[in-house]
Amino acid sequence: MKKLVIIALSATLAFGASAALVGCGDGWETVSSGGIAIDSVERDENGYIAEDAAKQAAFTMAEVMEAECTLIDTNLDTSGNPVTWTVDFDANGTSYHYVVNAENGDLVDFSSLGI
């Protein structure tokens, strides 16, 4: 678990630099990236990263603790290529939407909206 947090924290720093280019606004802000990976995490019986690993990565990238989050919803989408985890949650007045590649942990998409 420590390794996930360290790698996800590194990903947060890399993602933060990308997110700064988006700017601020009243609507959804979206950033897509294929370069943020989660390494050495628990995997399910199909070889995909486990639901808890996807959630923890999203919380770490959003810089929130799970205890601060409400309306947490996760979904494994096996219909696309790649297979992805969608992690949606609200925290501290913001609604977050993360899409994580379930095979390698890359961040596929991110958006947030002030609520």
N, C-alpha and C positions, 0 to 999 in steps of 0.2 A: 504494500500500500504506500510506503514511503517513496518508492521509486516512481509510482504514478503521480504523486503530488509534485515531486521535483520536476518531472518531465512536463507535466501539465502547467506548472508554474513557469517553466521556460517557454512553453507554448504561449502562455498568457503574455509574457513580455514581447514575444515576436508578434503576436496578434495585436497587442496594444499599439505597436508602431503602425500596423496596417490600418487599424481602426481610426487612428488620428487623421488619416487622409480623407475619411468619410465626412467629417464635420458634424455639426449639430443641426437639428431641425425638429419640427413638431411631428413629423411622420416617421415611418419605419426607416431605420438605417440598416443597410445590408452590406455584408462583406463576404466574399467567397475566397477560399484559400484551399490549396491542396497540400500545403507544406507543414502542417502542424500534426505531429504524430504522437500517439501514446504507445509506449513500449513496455513490454513485459507485464501485461495485465492478465487477469483471470479471463478465461474464454469459456464459452458455453459448449454444449455437446456438438455443435456444428462448426466449431472453430472461430465463431464470431466473438468479438470482445463482449464481455458480460454486461448486462444492463446496468449494474451498479458502477462499473468502470466508466461507461458512457455518461452516466449522471454525474459522477464525481469530476470527470474531465470538464463537463459543461459548467458545473458550479465553480470550479477553479478558474476557468477562463473568464467567467462573469465576476470573479472576485467576491463570491458570496459563500456563506456556509449553508449547508443543507437545512439547518435549523431556521434560517432566515427565509426559506422558500415556502411558497404556498402553491396550490394548484399544480403540483408536479405531475407531468404526463409523459410517459415514454412509449415509443412504438418502434418495433423492428420491422422495417419495410424490406421484404425479400423480393419484391416485384421488379426493382430496378437493378441497374448495374452501375455502380456497386450497390451492394446491400448496405443499408444505412440505419442508424439509430436516430430517431427524432426525439429531442429532449426539449420540452416546453415547461416553463415555470415562471412564477412571479416572485420578485424579491425587491424590497426597498423602493417601491413605487415604479418599478420597471418590469415589463413583460419580456421574457427572453425566449428565443427559438434557436436551437442548435441542431445541426444535422452533422452526424459523425459517421465516417466510413466504418462499418462494422467489421471489416476485414483487417484494416491496418491502423485504425484510430485517427486517420487524418480528419481535420475539420473540413467539411464539405461546404457548409453554409452557416451563416449566423445573421440574426436580425434581432433588434430590440425596439421597444416602443414604451415611452413613458405613459404610465397609467394614473 
